[in-house]
Amino acid sequence: MRTLVLNAGYEPLAVVSFKRALVLVMNDKATVIEHISGDPVWGTDGAHDRPAVILLSRYVRVPGGRTIPVTRRGVLRRDAHRCGYCGRSASTIDHILPRSRGGADSWENLVACCLKCNNLKSDRTPQEMGWELRITPGAPRGAQWTVRGTDRTDPAWEPYLALAA
């Protein structure tokens, strides 16, 4: 079981184990906002609600620009596993400006691509091929990208993740 931790301003901060969440609640550093009913945690002093979402009592300052590292998996997820050129199911990624021509490994230069388009394009640019991109690639935004562990969400988290988007 995982628990969503909200900062004092209700923005998603992290996803922790329910044990860590209980420690924060018992030490009065957080309060339970949502709990999982019918599945209590038993302790020596009785039963406690199993937390699904907790709110920190004090505001925690998060360092400025949380950058999201560029990964193959992240590019495919950002583009919903759809080819940026033809729209079919994508299993690879492609450099819009090929690396052989100085193209960087950046969110703006990578796009999800199907194997056929990737092989046809080779080391050319989309303009040389006469192709147009279906999307405008860029760095992803939102709580599901900056808060680790929110890719496998609990239904109780949805309203709190939607506030941050």
ChimeraX attribute file (.defattr): number of C-alpha atoms within 10 A of each C-alpha:
attribute: neighborCount
match mode: 1-to-1
recipient: residues
	/A:1	11
	/A:2	20
	/A:3	28
	/A:4	28
	/A:5	29
	/A:6	24
	/A:7	20
	/A:8	17
	/A:9	13
	/A:10	16
	/A:11	18
	/A:12	28
	/A:13	21
	/A:14	16
	/A:15	21
	/A:16	17
	/A:17	14
	/A:18	19
	/A:19	15
	/A:20	13
	/A:21	27
	/A:22	22
	/A:23	12
	/A:24	19
	/A:25	18
	/A:26	12
	/A:27	10
	/A:28	11
	/A:29	15
	/A:30	22
	/A:31	20
	/A:32	19
	/A:33	13
	/A:34	17
	/A:35	17
	/A:36	13
	/A:37	10
	/A:38	8
	/A:39	12
	/A:40	14
	/A:41	14
	/A:42	11
	/A:43	8
	/A:44	5
	/A:45	6
	/A:46	8
	/A:47	11
	/A:48	14
	/A:49	16
	/A:50	23
	/A:51	27
	/A:52	25
	/A:53	26
	/A:54	27
	/A:55	25
	/A:56	21
	/A:57	16
	/A:58	11
	/A:59	12
	/A:60	12
	/A:61	9
	/A:62	9
	/A:63	6
	/A:64	6
	/A:65	7
	/A:66	10
	/A:67	11
	/A:68	14
	/A:69	11
	/A:70	14
	/A:71	14
	/A:72	16
	/A:73	13
	/A:74	18
	/A:75	24
	/A:76	20
	/A:77	13
	/A:78	19
	/A:79	19
	/A:80	13
	/A:81	22
	/A:82	21
	/A:83	27
	/A:84	26
	/A:85	20
	/A:86	16
	/A:87	16
	/A:88	15
	/A:89	15
	/A:90	23
	/A:91	16
	/A:92	20
	/A:93	21
	/A:94	25
	/A:95	25
	/A:96	22
	/A:97	19
	/A:98	19
	/A:99	13
	/A:100	10
	/A:101	10
	/A:102	8
	/A:103	13
	/A:104	15
	/A:105	16
	/A:106	16
	/A:107	19
	/A:108	14
	/A:109	17
	/A:110	24
	/A:111	29
	/A:112	29
	/A:113	27
	/A:114	21
	/A:115	16
	/A:116	13
	/A:117	17
	/A:118	19
	/A:119	11
	/A:120	10
	/A:121	18
	/A:122	12
	/A:123	16
	/A:124	15
	/A:125	15
	/A:126	16
	/A:127	11
	/A:128	8
	/A:129	11
	/A:130	7
	/A:131	12
	/A:132	11
	/A:133	15
	/A:134	13
	/A:135	12
	/A:136	10
	/A:137	19
	/A:138	14
	/A:139	15
	/A:140	18
	/A:141	12
	/A:142	13
	/A:143	20
	/A:144	18
	/A:145	18
	/A:146	17
	/A:147	19
	/A:148	14
	/A:149	15
	/A:150	20
	/A:151	10
	/A:152	9
	/A:153	15
	/A:154	14
	/A:155	8
	/A:156	16
	/A:157	17
	/A:158	11
	/A:159	9
	/A:160	17
	/A:161	20
	/A:162	13
	/A:163	12
	/A:164	12
	/A:165	11
